[in-house]
Amino acid sequence: MDPLSQGVLGAVGATQTRQKAHMIVATVLGFLSGMAPDLDIFIRSSSDPLIALEYHRQFTHSLIFIPVGGFLCAIFFYRLFARKKLSFKHTYLYCTLGLATHCLLDACTTYGTMLLWPFSDIRVAWSTVSIIDPLFTLPLLLCVALNLRLKQTWVTHVALFWALGYLSFGFIQRERAEAAGWQLAKQRGLEVINLETMPSFANLLMWKLIITTDTAYYVDAVNVRGVNAVIIEGESVNKLDIGRDLPWLDMNSQQAKDIERFRWFSKGYLAISSTQDNTVADIRYSILPHEINALWGIRLDPQASIDQHVDYVKSSERSPEAFKKLWNMIKR
């Protein structure tokens, strides 16, 4: 999730103890350690843009890294400021508690988190919350601020209860959207290979539905604001077929290898972009959940040398008009 959400949840995790005298410094340690795993965004290459995708949410986000990451944070923050208030033992405890929340929260999104690295490269994605969701974050931020003033552990317990409750609500909403999706697939007579739902941007009321068949993806939206789920029909697109869509591509080239790397990252949800030439899009993400206007993809160059990498491209769809349309869809 976004850095603020990670930080405040880290602060909540670090302040679940009854050490009231440590409350302020524990909050700071938890907040900073809660954001620390995302330092992996600095692992990148000027010549290979997919390096950043491969290493983000990789080893720094694995369960086995939690005690190691907590130790590294403790060494740094203890020497920086914590030794004036805490023992190293307590510094390590608060850093580890804060850092531990990070990978678990990221796994609740749809992006995918390698919790089991190095034993598995599976990107775990429970899809119960959007990557940015103010209704999740702001109550936690309020509780953290209130706790800094009151120094009462019950405030942090309320915050933890809110976080767990909100994520549980996301699980229920996901199941409702998925049930509506299966009903829609049955009505259309589709032979479903896979069906996946994910929350749209910054809410748990409007969900993106992707129905996968042997040859195509069907993308629709499901509004689960009320008692009954409402389907908003969207678009369909053919699955990526390299021989058909990119007949000029040398399968021994670096660009062909990069497509497979991008396929792993995107869980296979690849299609040719309808808005950008020679671009393979990750169709999981769009501002409007019933559209196939991917937020990112990789662009290939027919004139590239055999060892040249693809370009990583982003969509310009993040406009005020798009967010307004999303809000109107939620209200309908």
N, C-alpha and C positions, 0 to 999 in steps of 0.2 A: 504494500500500500504506500501512500504518500509519506514523506518523512515525518510530518507532524503527527499523523496517526500512529506511526511506529514509535515516535518519541513519547507520546502521552501514555500509550499502553505499556511501554517499558517502564515509565515512572510509576504506573499503577502496580505493575508486577513487583517492582523493587520495594514498594512501601506496604506490602502485605504483612510485614513483621510488626511486632509490638514495641519496637525500639523508637519511642516518641522523640527521644533526644537526637536521633539520627535522621529525623523525617526530612529535613530540608536537603541535606547532602545526599541522602538516599534517593530523593526525588531527582536531583540533578544527575546522579550517576545512572539511575535507571533510564532517564530521558536520553542521555547521550549514548549509552550502551544500546538502547533500543533502536537507535538509528545506525549504529556502527556497521552492521553487516552490509549495508548498501554502499559502503566504500568500494565494493567490487565494481562499481560503475567506472572507476578509473582504470580498470583493466581493458585496454582497447588497443587497436592497431590502426595506423593511418592507411595501410594498404589493404587490410582485411576487416571490413566493417562487421562481419558476423562474429568476430571474436568477442565483442561486447555482449552480444546476445547469448553466446555460449557460456560465458562466465558470470553473467548477472543471475543471481539466485542459484548459484552453484555451491561451491564448497563453503562459502561464508554463511550459507543458509541451511546447511545440513544439521541434523540433530547431533551428529558426532562432534561437530565443531563448537557446540554451545559451551562446554567447559573450557575449551582452548580459547575461544573468543572472549569469554568472560575473564580469563586470566590475562590476556593481552590488554584488554580495556582496563583491568584493575592496575596493572603495572603502570600504564600511561597516566591514568587519572589519579592514582595514589601519589605519584611523584609530582603531578601538576598542582593538585590542591587538596586531595582527600586526606593526606597524612596529618593535616592540621586538626582534623576532627575525628578520624576513624583509624582503627587498626587495619592492617592489610587484609586480615581475615574478613572483616565486615565489608571492606571495599570490594573484595572478590565476590562476596555473597550478593551484594546489591547489583554489581555489574552483570553477574551471571543471570540473576533473576530478570533484569531488564532485557538483556540480549536474548534470552530464551523465548520471549514473546514474539520476537521478530519473524522467525521462520514459520511459526505456527500461524501467525496472522496472515502472512503472505500466502500460505497454502490455502487459506480460505477464499482467495481470489481465483480468477480464471487464468491468470498468466502462467502459472506453473512454477513449482519450487522443488528443487532437488533435495528433499528431506533425507533421502537414503544414500546420498553420495558418501563414500566412493563405491558402495556396494551395488548401486543401481543408478542409471541415468534417467529414470522415470521422473517426469515433471508432475508432481502432485498438485492437483487443482480441485478443491472441493466446491468452488463456485457458489459461495454463500454470501459474498459481499463484493461490491464494486471496488476497484482500485482506489477510487476517491469517493467517500461518502460522508458528508458533513453530519448526518444524523447519527452516525457511529462516533465520529471524532469529537464534535463539540461538547456533548455531555461529559465525555472523559476529560476534556480540557478544563471544563468548569469544575469537575471534582478535584482534579490535580491542583488547580488554583485555590480552591476552598480548603483543601488539606494543608497547603502551605501556610494558610492563616490559622486554621484551627488545630492542626497537628493531632487529628483524631483518626485512628485506624478505621473506624466505621465508614468514613468517607471513602477510603480506598476500597473497602468491601463493596460499597454501593457501585463504585466505578467498575469493579470487576464483574459484579452481577449484571450491570448494563451491557458490558462487552459480550459476555457469554449469552445473555438473553437476546441481544440484537443478532448475533451470529446464528443462534438457534432459530430465530424468526426467519432469517435468510434461508436456512435449510428447509423450513416448512414452505416458504414461498417458492423455492426451487422445485420442490416436489409437486406443488400445485401446477406450476407452469409446465413441468414435464408431463404430468397426466393429461393436460390440455393438448400438449404436443402429440402424444400418442393417439389421442382421439382424432386430431386433425389428420394425421398420417393415415389412419384407417379410413376416414372419409374420402381422402384423395386416392385411396387404393395403392399407396406406395409400398414397395418392398424395402423396408427400412433396414439398413446395415447398422446405423448408429443414430441416436437422438440425444442432443445435448442442449441444455438451457444454461444461460448465464445472465446475471443482472446487467441491466443497461447502466449508463453512466450516472453515478451518484444517487442511486435509489434502489429499493427492493420491491417496487410496485410494477415496473415495466421490465420484462425479461426478453432477451434475444433467444430465439429458438432456431436451431440448425438441425435439419433432418437430412441425413446422409443416405443416398441410395448408391447403386452400383456405378452410376455415371454422373450424378449431379448432387448439388447441395441446394436445399430449399430453406430459405431464410425468412422467418416471420417474427412477429412480436406477440407477446402474451401479456395482457394487462391483468394483474391479479390484485388490483386495489380493492375490489368488492368481494362479495361472497362467491360470485361466479366468475370464472376466468373468461376474458374476452380476447379473441384472436384478431390481430390486425395483419392481414395478409401482405406478404412482401414480395420477394423476388427469388429467382432461382438462377443458378449458374453451373455450367459444366465443370466437373473436376479437371484439374490440370492433367493434360495428356501431352507429354513433351513431344512425341512424334507428330501429333496433330497441331499443337499450338506453337511449337518452336522447332519446326522441321530443319532449320539451319544449324541447330546447336550440335556441336561436337561432343559426344557423350564422354570423351576422355579429357575434356577441358576442365579447367578449374571452375568455370561457371556452372557446369553440370554438377560438379561435386558440391558447389555452394547451394544449389537447389535442394539437394538431399539434406544438407545441414539445416537449411531453412525449413524443410519438411518436418524434421525432428523437433525443431523449436515450436512450430505451429501445430503440432499434433496431427499433421497431415492435411490440415484445412487450407489447401492451396488451390487457387484458380487464377486464370489470366485476368488482369485488371481491365475494366472496360473504359477507364479514363486515362490510363498512361500506357504508352506503347512499350511492348517487350517487358512488361512488369508482371511478376508473379506476386499475388497479394495473399496475405493472411486474412481470410474472411471472418475470423472470429470477432474482430473488433471494428465497430463503426459507431458514430455518435447516435444515429437513428437505428434502432435495433431491427427494423424490418427492411433495411437497405443493405446492399452489398457495396458499400463505399469504404473500402478498407482503410484503416488509419495508417498502415505501413505495409511495405513489401520490398522486394528486391528487383532492381532493373538490370536487365542483361543487355549487352552490346554485341550485335551481330558481327561487328568488325574487331572484336577484342582478340588479343593474342591468347594462346592456349593456356597460359598461366595467369591470366588476369582475373581478378575477383569481380563479383557483381557489385553494384551500388545499392546501398540501403536508402530507401526513400520513404518519406512520410506524406500523408495527405494534408491538404489545407482545409479539411472539413470542419475543424474546430472553430466555428464561427458563432457569433451570438445568435444568428438566425437558426442554426441547427439546434442549439440548446433550447431556444424558444419553441421550436417544433416538438422537441422531446417533451418539454413540459406540457404542451397542449395535448400530446398523446396520453400522458399520464392522467390528465384531468378528464378526459372524455369518458 
